């Protein structure tokens, strides 16, 4: 597992601008943040070094995003996860929660909601592993 005082966050987002926005919005002084454009790259890094929080953009609820979530949860059931879905994508959000997502935000992601969700999920990981 990662250092308990400094959490690690992986952000899986295909769009470079959105990935940069998400990374910039997170508190870098309290967490190590790594961004990934591809599912395979993210899973390979995760297999080598699991993170504390996995943030995934489900990109229209395609099977690849849900597959990454399911595989990550199999490798490290304790990780927290946050999925980002299109507005009004209730079926997608339900699938993500059933696959193990700890929370779900819709697009466009509001900075305050992102930070609140990240803090809550990281606190849960800390309580579960601490």
C-alpha positions as CSV (number, residue, x, y, z in Angstrom):
1,X,0.0,0.0,0.0
2,X,1.0,3.6,-0.3
3,X,2.4,5.9,2.4
4,X,-0.5,6.8,4.7
5,X,0.5,10.4,5.1
6,X,0.7,11.1,1.4
7,X,-2.1,9.5,-0.6
8,X,-1.8,8.5,-4.3
9,X,-4.4,9.3,-6.9
10,X,-4.7,8.0,-10.4
11,X,-6.8,9.9,-12.9
12,X,-7.9,8.0,-16.0
13,X,-9.2,10.5,-18.5
14,X,-8.8,10.2,-22.3
15,X,-9.1,14.0,-23.0
16,X,-5.8,15.8,-22.2
17,X,-7.6,19.1,-21.3
18,X,-10.0,17.4,-18.9
19,X,-7.2,15.3,-17.4
20,X,-5.1,18.4,-16.8
21,X,-8.1,20.2,-15.2
22,X,-8.8,17.3,-12.9
23,X,-5.1,17.0,-11.9
24,X,-4.8,20.7,-11.3
25,X,-8.0,20.7,-9.2
26,X,-6.6,18.2,-6.8
27,X,-4.5,19.1,-3.8
28,X,-1.0,18.1,-4.9
29,X,0.5,18.9,-1.5
30,X,-1.5,16.1,0.2
31,X,-1.4,13.6,-2.7
32,X,0.7,12.3,-5.5
33,X,-1.3,12.6,-8.7
34,X,-0.7,10.6,-11.8
35,X,-2.7,11.0,-15.0
36,X,-3.4,8.4,-17.7
37,X,-4.9,8.6,-21.1
38,X,-5.2,4.9,-21.7
39,X,-6.9,2.1,-19.9
40,X,-4.0,-0.4,-20.4
41,X,-1.4,2.1,-19.1
42,X,-3.4,2.8,-16.0
43,X,-4.0,-0.9,-15.3
44,X,-0.3,-1.7,-15.7
45,X,0.7,1.0,-13.3
46,X,-2.0,0.0,-10.9
47,X,-0.8,-3.7,-11.0
48,X,2.7,-2.5,-10.2
49,X,1.7,0.1,-7.5
50,X,-2.0,0.4,-6.5
51,X,-3.2,3.9,-5.7
52,X,-5.4,5.0,-2.8
53,X,-8.0,6.7,-5.1
54,X,-8.8,5.9,-8.7
55,X,-10.7,8.6,-10.6
56,X,-12.2,7.4,-13.9
57,X,-14.1,9.2,-16.7
58,X,-16.5,6.5,-18.0
59,X,-16.6,8.2,-21.4
60,X,-20.2,7.4,-22.3
61,X,-20.3,4.3,-20.0
62,X,-18.2,2.2,-22.4
63,X,-17.1,-1.2,-21.2
64,X,-13.5,-0.3,-21.0
65,X,-14.0,2.2,-18.1
66,X,-16.1,-0.2,-16.1
67,X,-13.6,-3.0,-16.8
68,X,-10.8,-0.9,-15.4
69,X,-12.8,-0.3,-12.3
70,X,-13.7,-4.0,-11.9
71,X,-10.1,-5.1,-12.4
72,X,-8.7,-2.5,-10.0
73,X,-11.2,-3.6,-7.3
74,X,-10.2,-7.3,-7.9
75,X,-6.5,-6.4,-7.5
76,X,-7.0,-4.1,-4.5
77,X,-10.5,-4.2,-3.0
78,X,-9.6,-1.5,-0.4
79,X,-9.1,1.3,-3.0
80,X,-11.5,4.1,-3.2
81,X,-12.9,5.1,-6.6
82,X,-14.7,8.0,-8.1
83,X,-16.4,7.9,-11.5
84,X,-17.3,10.7,-13.8
85,X,-20.3,10.3,-16.1
86,X,-22.2,12.3,-18.6
87,X,-25.1,14.3,-17.2
88,X,-28.3,12.3,-16.8
89,X,-26.4,9.0,-17.3
90,X,-28.2,7.3,-14.4
91,X,-27.9,3.8,-15.9
92,X,-24.1,4.3,-16.2
93,X,-23.9,5.6,-12.6
94,X,-25.8,2.6,-11.3
95,X,-23.4,0.2,-13.2
96,X,-20.4,2.0,-11.8
97,X,-21.7,1.9,-8.2
98,X,-22.5,-1.8,-8.6
99,X,-18.9,-2.3,-9.9
100,X,-17.6,-0.8,-6.7
101,X,-17.3,3.0,-7.3
102,X,-17.4,4.9,-4.0
103,X,-19.0,8.0,-5.6
104,X,-20.1,9.4,-8.9
105,X,-20.0,12.9,-10.3
106,X,-21.6,14.2,-13.5
107,X,-20.1,16.4,-16.2
108,X,-19.2,19.1,-16.2
109,X,-17.3,18.4,-12.9
110,X,-17.7,21.2,-10.4
111,X,-14.4,21.9,-8.5
112,X,-16.0,22.0,-5.1
113,X,-17.8,18.8,-5.6
114,X,-14.7,17.1,-6.9
115,X,-12.6,18.2,-3.9
116,X,-15.4,17.2,-1.4
117,X,-15.7,13.7,-3.0
118,X,-11.9,13.2,-3.0
119,X,-11.6,14.2,0.6
120,X,-14.4,11.9,1.7
121,X,-13.1,9.0,-0.3
122,X,-9.5,9.4,0.9
123,X,-10.8,9.6,4.5
124,X,-12.6,6.3,4.0
125,X,-9.4,4.7,2.7
126,X,-7.5,6.1,5.7
127,X,-10.1,4.8,8.2
128,X,-10.2,1.4,6.5
129,X,-6.4,0.9,6.4
130,X,-5.3,3.0,9.4
